[in-house]
Amino acid sequence: MNTYRELEGEKGELFVYSIVEKVLKRMDYRYGIARNSILPFDSVYGEKGYITAEFDIIVFTPFFVFLFEIKNEFYNNYDYQEPLWKLANNQMVSNPITQNHTHKQVFCSEFNIA
């Protein structure tokens, strides 16, 4: 059963996906777009698939790869350099910027991109 927060997150992801797709369709070059892609990677213990990175949206163009981490939340307190941010309901969550950076590192590592 999905929580309210998960359902709101899904709505936010679908909204951003629809906007990104509209913009890409106007471009004059080929692209690929994927949503909710999960990439297993080696844990510090050497176990493949023990840890995964979920990419909300990945856009492939002839020039760049864009990785999107989407949040549909309201924050009371956040500092771009802090690992945890406080939601409006006072719940602490991971910094989405740090989360996306980790996803980028995993993506580059798994596909041998320097």
Accessible surface in RSA format (square Angstrom, percent):
REM  Atomic radii and reference values for relative SASA: ProtOr
REM  Chains: A
REM  Algorithm: Lee & Richards
REM  Probe-radius: 1.40
REM  Slices: 20
REM RES _ NUM      All-atoms   Total-Side   Main-Chain    Non-polar    All polar
REM                ABS   REL    ABS   REL    ABS   REL    ABS   REL    ABS   REL
RES MET A   1   235.56 122.0 152.41 100.9  83.15 198.0 129.48 110.1 106.08 140.5
RES ASN A   2    92.32  63.7  78.48  75.8  13.84  33.3   4.02   9.7  88.29  85.3
RES THR A   3    78.76  56.0  71.84  72.8   6.92  16.5  75.06 100.8   3.70   5.6
RES TYR A   4   168.56  78.7 159.27  90.6   9.28  24.2 124.55  93.6  44.01  54.2
RES ARG A   5    95.22  40.0  89.34  45.5   5.88  14.0  46.75  63.9  48.47  29.4
RES GLU A   6    98.39  56.5  85.21  64.5  13.18  31.4  43.14  83.5  55.25  45.1
RES LEU A   7    88.41  49.2  87.22  62.4   1.19   3.0  87.40  61.4   1.01   2.7
RES GLU A   8    38.21  21.9  38.21  28.9   0.00   0.0   9.41  18.2  28.80  23.5
RES GLY A   9    19.35  23.9   0.00   N/A  19.35  23.9  18.73  51.4   0.62   1.4
RES GLU A  10    68.98  39.6  66.47  50.3   2.51   6.0  30.91  59.8  38.06  31.1
RES LYS A  11   123.13  60.1 116.68  71.6   6.46  15.4  77.59  69.8  45.54  48.5
RES GLY A  12    10.01  12.3   0.00   N/A  10.01  12.3  10.00  27.4   0.02   0.0
RES GLU A  13    23.30  13.4  23.30  17.6   0.00   0.0   0.14   0.3  23.17  18.9
RES LEU A  14    85.81  47.8  81.71  58.5   4.10  10.3  82.00  57.6   3.82  10.3
RES PHE A  15   134.14  67.1 128.01  79.3   6.13  15.9 133.60  81.0   0.54   1.5
RES VAL A  16    42.68  28.1  41.97  38.0   0.70   1.7  42.68  37.1   0.00   0.0
RES TYR A  17    47.03  22.0  47.03  26.8   0.00   0.0  24.94  18.7  22.09  27.2
RES SER A  18    42.17  35.6  40.02  53.4   2.15   4.9  33.72  71.8   8.45  11.8
RES ILE A  19    74.63  42.5  74.63  55.6   0.00   0.0  74.63  53.7   0.00   0.0
RES VAL A  20    20.72  13.6  18.65  16.9   2.07   5.0  20.72  18.0   0.00   0.0
RES GLU A  21    49.90  28.6  49.90  37.7   0.00   0.0   1.81   3.5  48.08  39.3
RES LYS A  22   130.42  63.6 126.89  77.9   3.53   8.4  81.12  73.0  49.30  52.5
RES VAL A  23    73.38  48.3  72.58  65.7   0.80   1.9  73.31  63.7   0.07   0.2
RES LEU A  24    13.30   7.4  12.77   9.1   0.54   1.3  12.77   9.0   0.54   1.4
RES LYS A  25   142.19  69.4 112.57  69.1  29.62  70.5  67.82  61.0  74.37  79.2
RES ARG A  26   210.93  88.6 176.42  89.9  34.51  82.2  59.89  81.9 151.04  91.5
RES MET A  27    82.29  42.6  66.60  44.1  15.69  37.4  48.09  40.9  34.21  45.3
RES ASP A  28   146.27 102.5 118.34 117.8  27.93  66.0  41.21  97.0 105.05 104.8
RES TYR A  29    81.83  38.2  61.16  34.8  20.67  53.8  52.62  39.5  29.21  36.0
RES ARG A  30   208.89  87.7 200.47 102.2   8.42  20.1  85.59 117.0 123.30  74.7
RES TYR A  31    70.94  33.1  39.04  22.2  31.90  83.0  31.90  24.0  39.04  48.1
RES GLY A  32    28.10  34.7   0.00   N/A  28.10  34.7  26.15  71.7   1.96   4.4
RES ILE A  33    41.28  23.5  13.55  10.1  27.73  66.8  13.89  10.0  27.39  74.3
RES ALA A  34    32.96  30.3  27.12  41.9   5.84  13.3  32.79  46.2   0.18   0.5
RES ARG A  35    67.20  28.2  43.81  22.3  23.39  55.7  15.16  20.7  52.03  31.5
RES ASN A  36    53.59  37.0  37.42  36.2  16.17  38.9  17.23  41.5  36.36  35.1
RES SER A  37    33.50  28.3  26.59  35.5   6.91  15.9  24.36  51.9   9.14  12.8
RES ILE A  38   109.60  62.4  81.31  60.6  28.29  68.2  81.49  58.7  28.11  76.3
RES LEU A  39    30.83  17.2  30.83  22.1   0.00   0.0  30.83  21.7   0.00   0.0
RES PRO A  40    51.81  37.8  51.33  46.8   0.49   1.8  51.33  42.4   0.49   3.0
RES PHE A  41    36.33  18.2  36.33  22.5   0.00   0.0  36.33  22.0   0.00   0.0
RES ASP A  42    81.78  57.3  68.07  67.7  13.72  32.4  20.37  48.0  61.41  61.2
RES SER A  43     7.98   6.7   0.00   0.0   7.98  18.4   1.52   3.2   6.46   9.0
RES VAL A  44   139.44  91.8  99.38  90.0  40.06  96.5 108.23  94.0  31.21  84.6
RES TYR A  45   163.99  76.6 131.47  74.8  32.52  84.6  94.47  71.0  69.52  85.7
RES GLY A  46    58.64  72.3   0.00   N/A  58.64  72.3  29.78  81.7  28.86  64.6
RES GLU A  47    90.41  51.9  84.75  64.1   5.66  13.5  37.41  72.4  53.00  43.3
RES LYS A  48   121.94  59.5  92.40  56.7  29.54  70.3  77.41  69.7  44.53  47.4
RES GLY A  49    35.61  43.9   0.00   N/A  35.61  43.9  15.33  42.1  20.28  45.4
RES TYR A  50   142.01  66.3 109.50  62.3  32.51  84.6  71.60  53.8  70.41  86.8
RES ILE A  51    68.25  38.8  64.55  48.1   3.70   8.9  68.25  49.1   0.00   0.0
RES THR A  52    71.73  51.0  48.91  49.6  22.82  54.4  22.39  30.1  49.34  74.6
RES ALA A  53     2.43   2.2   1.47   2.3   0.97   2.2   2.43   3.4   0.00   0.0
RES GLU A  54    76.30  43.8  71.47  54.1   4.83  11.5  19.72  38.1  56.58  46.2
RES PHE A  55     2.99   1.5   2.58   1.6   0.41   1.1   2.99   1.8   0.00   0.0
RES ASP A  56     7.24   5.1   7.24   7.2   0.00   0.0   0.00   0.0   7.24   7.2
RES ILE A  57     0.00   0.0   0.00   0.0   0.00   0.0   0.00   0.0   0.00   0.0
RES ILE A  58     8.81   5.0   8.81   6.6   0.00   0.0   8.81   6.3   0.00   0.0
RES VAL A  59     2.98   2.0   2.98   2.7   0.00   0.0   2.98   2.6   0.00   0.0
RES PHE A  60    82.62  41.3  81.62  50.6   1.00   2.6  81.75  49.6   0.87   2.5
RES THR A  61    20.80  14.8   2.71   2.8  18.09  43.1   4.85   6.5  15.95  24.1
RES PRO A  62    86.42  63.0  40.70  37.1  45.72 166.2  54.31  44.8  32.12 199.6
RES PHE A  63   136.65  68.4 105.87  65.6  30.78  80.1 112.30  68.1  24.35  69.7
RES PHE A  64   134.47  67.3 126.41  78.3   8.06  21.0 133.96  81.2   0.51   1.5
RES VAL A  65    64.91  42.7  38.15  34.5  26.76  64.5  38.15  33.1  26.76  72.6
RES PHE A  66    93.47  46.8  90.74  56.2   2.73   7.1  93.47  56.7   0.00   0.0
RES LEU A  67    29.90  16.6  11.72   8.4  18.17  45.7  11.72   8.2  18.17  48.9
RES PHE A  68    63.76  31.9  58.99  36.5   4.78  12.4  61.98  37.6   1.79   5.1
RES GLU A  69    34.14  19.6   8.23   6.2  25.91  61.7   2.65   5.1  31.49  25.7
RES ILE A  70    20.34  11.6  11.33   8.4   9.01  21.7  14.16  10.2   6.18  16.8
RES LYS A  71    74.44  36.3  43.99  27.0  30.45  72.5  19.81  17.8  54.63  58.2
RES ASN A  72    59.23  40.8  43.51  42.0  15.71  37.8   4.36  10.5  54.87  53.0
RES GLU A  73    40.73  23.4  16.23  12.3  24.50  58.3  14.65  28.3  26.08  21.3
RES PHE A  74   168.34  84.2 161.54 100.1   6.80  17.7 163.98  99.4   4.36  12.5
RES TYR A  75    50.64  23.6  23.35  13.3  27.29  71.0  23.25  17.5  27.39  33.8
RES ASN A  76    91.18  62.9  56.85  54.9  34.34  82.7  14.09  33.9  77.09  74.5
RES ASN A  77    95.50  65.9  91.46  88.4   4.04   9.7  15.62  37.6  79.88  77.2
RES TYR A  78   108.67  50.7  86.26  49.1  22.41  58.3  43.21  32.5  65.45  80.7
RES ASP A  79    69.67  48.8  63.84  63.5   5.82  13.8  22.45  52.8  47.22  47.1
RES TYR A  80   139.23  65.0 129.13  73.5  10.10  26.3  92.77  69.7  46.46  57.3
RES GLN A  81   166.68  93.2 134.12  98.0  32.56  77.5  45.30  96.4 121.39  92.1
RES GLU A  82    87.64  50.3  87.29  66.0   0.35   0.8  21.44  41.5  66.20  54.1
RES PRO A  83    88.79  64.7  82.55  75.3   6.24  22.7  84.73  70.0   4.06  25.3
RES LEU A  84    92.58  51.6  82.95  59.3   9.63  24.2  82.95  58.3   9.63  25.9
RES TRP A  85    14.31   5.7  13.39   6.5   0.92   2.2  14.31   7.6   0.00   0.0
RES LYS A  86    71.98  35.1  71.46  43.8   0.52   1.2  18.58  16.7  53.41  56.9
RES LEU A  87     9.66   5.4   9.66   6.9   0.00   0.0   9.66   6.8   0.00   0.0
RES ALA A  88    59.35  54.6  40.35  62.3  19.00  43.2  40.67  57.3  18.68  49.5
RES ASN A  89   104.71  72.2  72.13  69.7  32.58  78.5  44.37 106.8  60.35  58.3
RES ASN A  90    96.85  66.8  82.62  79.8  14.23  34.3  21.66  52.1  75.19  72.7
RES GLN A  91    81.40  45.5  72.01  52.6   9.39  22.4  33.29  70.9  48.12  36.5
RES MET A  92    93.08  48.2  72.52  48.0  20.56  49.0  70.33  59.8  22.75  30.1
RES VAL A  93    14.56   9.6   8.96   8.1   5.59  13.5  14.56  12.6   0.00   0.0
RES SER A  94    66.55  56.2  59.76  79.8   6.79  15.6  22.26  47.4  44.29  62.1
RES ASN A  95     0.67   0.5   0.12   0.1   0.55   1.3   0.00   0.0   0.67   0.6
RES PRO A  96    17.27  12.6  15.94  14.5   1.32   4.8  16.25  13.4   1.01   6.3
RES ILE A  97    88.67  50.5  84.06  62.6   4.60  11.1  87.29  62.9   1.37   3.7
RES THR A  98    69.75  49.6  66.20  67.1   3.55   8.5  55.29  74.3  14.46  21.9
RES GLN A  99    54.01  30.2  47.30  34.6   6.71  16.0  19.28  41.0  34.73  26.3
RES ASN A 100    42.19  29.1  42.10  40.7   0.09   0.2   6.05  14.6  36.14  34.9
RES HIS A 101    87.43  47.8  82.07  57.0   5.36  13.7  60.52  62.4  26.91  31.3
RES THR A 102    59.65  42.4  59.65  60.5   0.00   0.0  42.41  57.0  17.24  26.1
RES HIS A 103    16.42   9.0  16.42  11.4   0.00   0.0   4.73   4.9  11.69  13.6
RES LYS A 104    96.06  46.9  96.06  58.9   0.00   0.0  51.90  46.7  44.16  47.0
RES GLN A 105    96.95  54.2  89.48  65.4   7.48  17.8  31.05  66.1  65.90  50.0
RES VAL A 106    11.98   7.9   8.89   8.0   3.10   7.5  11.92  10.4   0.06   0.2
RES PHE A 107    14.29   7.1  14.29   8.9   0.00   0.0  14.29   8.7   0.00   0.0
RES CYS A 108    32.86  24.9  32.48  36.2   0.38   0.9  11.69  29.6  21.18  22.8
RES SER A 109    75.42  63.7  53.83  71.8  21.59  49.7  33.75  71.9  41.66  58.4
RES GLU A 110    52.18  30.0  25.98  19.7  26.21  62.4   5.53  10.7  46.65  38.1
RES PHE A 111   112.98  56.5  92.46  57.3  20.52  53.4  96.98  58.8  16.00  45.8
RES ASN A 112   140.72  97.0 107.51 103.9  33.22  80.0  34.93  84.1 105.79 102.3
RES ILE A 113    80.60  45.9  66.99  49.9  13.61  32.8  70.58  50.8  10.02  27.2
RES ALA A 114   143.79 132.2  72.23 111.5  71.57 162.8 108.77 153.2  35.02  92.8
END  Absolute sums over single chains surface
CHAIN  1 A     8372.6       6835.5       1537.1       4849.6       3523.0
END  Absolute sums over all chains
TOTAL          8372.6       6835.5       1537.1       4849.6       3523.0
